[in-house]
Structure formats: C-alpha cells, structure tokens
Amino acid sequence: MTYRFAFSVALASLLTMGATAQDNELVFGVTEGVTYQATPKEIREKFTPLAEYLGKATGRRVKVVLVPAYNDARAGMARQEYDFVFVHPAHVAMAEIKAGRYKAVAWTSGFTDYAVSLMVNADAKLKSLEDMKGNTLVTPDPDSITSAMVRAMLRTSKLPATTTKPDGQNAKELAASVRIISTRYQDAVPFYIENGFAQAGATAAKSVVKAWIDKGGKVLVQSRAVPIKQVLVSSAMPADEQERIRAALLGMGQSKPGKEALDAIGYKGFVATNPEVEASTIAWLGL
C-alpha cells in the first residue's frame, strides 16, 4: 500500500514537472521567404542564437519551429500556435496584424524599405507602367511579397491583370491587360526577360537589380516601399512579456550577447515599428 502511494506521488510529480516545463516554453515560429534558396538546416542555425538570446531575456526556454510554407504559417497564426514569430513576407504579417491576433514589436533593420523594381531591356520601348498593357510581366512566386506588391501596383494604377495564356483570351482583352507569369526564385527573373518570355520582370532583390543595370538593363518603374522581416508577438501573450521581447530586440546592439546573436543571424539589428506605415501598407496591399 505504501509503495503504491509513493509511486503515485512520484508519477504525479513527474507529470506536474513536465506540464510546468511545457508551460514555461515559448514557441518561436520562423517563416522565411519563398523566393530565396536556403535549406531548413541553414535557417535553423541562423535563428537558434536569436532564440537563445530571447530566452535569456524572458527567462524561458524558446523552441524554434520552422514554418516554410506561407499557408502553414497563416494557419498556425490563426490558431495562435506561436508565442512570437519572425515573418519575412509583409502581406502575411500585416494580415495577422489587421486580424488582431498578432502585433509587430520590431522590424529588421535594413529591410524597412523593400521596394519592387520592374526591370526591362535597355532597348525596350516601354516608358511607364501604363505601357505594360498587352505585355507580359514575370514575377517570383505568386504568394511572395514581391508578387503581392506587383498586384498592388497594378490595382492602384487601375491596370487589369491576367494569369491565363494568350489563347485563353480574345485579342481585345489581351491588349487591355498585363499578363502575369511566374517563376519561383527572384534570381531567375532576368532569364525570362533576356529570352523574350516576358517584356518586364519584377524583383525586390537589390543584388538582382544591380546586376541587371550593370549589364546594361534598366528599371521601368519602382513601387512604394514596405517593411518586411518583422517580429510579431501573439496578442494572447502578457503585455509585460511582449515588452521584454521588444526591448531585447531593440537593444541587441548594446550588449555582447546581442551582438553575437546578430552576427549569427546576419542582420544589423532591429528597429521600432510604425503603426501609421502598417496601416497604409495594409490598405495598399488590399488586405
């Protein structure tokens, strides 16, 4: 009888300890871009030091959960499965902010003015976005922030767009719209222009734009800028804990552990958010 009682007490203690450990764990979701090539191992190694740094700041263990697919990230955030999350694409992050399930506590320095450039050949007769009517535009992955920004550019300029093949429309409809085709990666966009598959190509990768201009190409038009690579916290998280994460991110450059984590992640630091910019970006993207 005594043995059974002692065993029950020990088992209950172990279960309680397990529950407490789980309760004390913070889940850090990471959703990087779909238009850049990086392996899950590379992404995890990149964000683990940041998770450890934030774990020390909050006094809780932080578990990194990689969420490569945007729809998986959307579903997870809809259920508030992540206590906080690093989200690359602004349209995914801003949709959660609009819904009230998450709020941005920091933006990644150097990624607050992400703008799309429409590249064309040097001898292109196109002079404005309006001239894209009847022409083909290649974009990265359709669910990338770059493509979302292209759609916003066309929508605000009242330019109709289609993703159907030319033989699926009559000549009049085709001449009045911009045909959109896509390729997954941003660095593949120039190939489509160079080989005549598209008259213009969209990218927000500065390295791709620079290489294009260096080869003699030009930029037809550039979009407005939006912030990407944001850190969001769940609205269900206690306010004091939200503030600890925000303060830790903004102060990373002021301490040795913070600087070491920044070196590992490859970013300069994090900056404060701007609610007015968030609101205007949500409206512009049509979220």
PyMOL commands that set and color helices and strands:
alter all, ss='L'
color gray80, all
select helices_A, chain A and resi 2-23+40-58+70-78+90-99+129-132+145-156+166-168+171-175+186-194+206-214+239-250+252-254+256-265+275-285
alter helices_A, ss='H'
color red, helices_A
select strands_A, chain A and resi 26-31+62-66+84-87+102-108+117-120+136-139+161-162+178-182+200-203+218-222+230-234+270-271
alter strands_A, ss='S'
color yellow, strands_A
deselect
rebuild
show_as cartoon
